[in-house]
Amino acid sequence: MIATPTAIPDLLIIEPRVFNDNRGFFFESFNKRKFTELTGRDVDFVQDNHSRSAKNVLRGLHYQIQHPQAKLVRVVRGSVLDVTVDIRKSSPTFGQHIALELSAENKRMLWIPEGFAHGFLVLSDTAELLYKTTDYWFPEHERCVRWDDPTLAINWKLQAAPVVAAKDAKGKYLAEAELFA
C-alpha cells in the first residue's frame, strides 16, 4: 500500500498492492497497522457504508458539523468523479477542492479527514462505493454545501444535468454554511 498526498496535503490517495493472476486479483483493502503508518492517524472505523447510484447521480457535498466523520472511500463497481472540499476556516487550503476519478478498475482509495465536505458524480452506468467512517451517521448534524457553488468553481465534467436529491439541492453556499473552525 502506498499513500500519495493530493494538492490538499491532508487528503491522501491510497493505492493498494494488487496481486493479479489468471484467476483474478487480490488486495488488502484495509490494514490498520499499514493505514496508521501511511496516514499518521490511529483511527477506529465504526461504520461501513455501501451506496449504489446510477449514471449522472451527484451526491453531496456532505459533512457532519458535530460528530465529524473521517472517511476512507473506494469504488467497487464503476467509476465516479470524487470531490472533496476543505471547509476548515483556519486551514491554508480553506475553500479549495480536489477532484479525482475513483474506479473499480484503478482501485484507488481516498482518505478524507474530518473537516471536509465530500461528494461524487457517477461517470459509469452505475457505481457502487464503500466507505468506512470514524463516527456514526447523525442526520440531525448532517450538513450540505451546494455542489454548484460558484465560489468553489468545481468542474464536475457534466455531460448532462445531474440527478440530485432534494436535500442536496437545498444545500447552502459555502459563505452561508456552518463550517469547521
URQUIWO-V647524 format. One record per run of one state. SS is the DSSP state (H for helix, E for strand, - for the rest). FROM is the first residue (numbers start at 1). LEN is the number of residues. If there is no record, write none. Layout:
ss: (SS | SS)
from: (FROM | FROM)
len: (LEN | LEN)
This chain:
ss: (- | E | - | E | - | E | - | E | - | H | - | E | - | E | - | E | - | E | - | E | - | E | - | E | - | E | - | E | - | H | E | - | E | - | H | - | E | - | H | - | E | -)
from: (1 | 2 | 6 | 12 | 16 | 19 | 22 | 24 | 27 | 32 | 40 | 47 | 55 | 57 | 65 | 71 | 78 | 79 | 87 | 88 | 89 | 97 | 104 | 108 | 113 | 116 | 123 | 126 | 134 | 139 | 142 | 146 | 163 | 164 | 166 | 170 | 172 | 173 | 174 | 177 | 180 | 181)
len: (1 | 4 | 6 | 4 | 3 | 3 | 2 | 3 | 5 | 8 | 7 | 8 | 2 | 8 | 6 | 7 | 1 | 8 | 1 | 1 | 8 | 7 | 4 | 5 | 3 | 7 | 3 | 8 | 5 | 3 | 4 | 17 | 1 | 2 | 4 | 2 | 1 | 1 | 3 | 3 | 1 | 1)
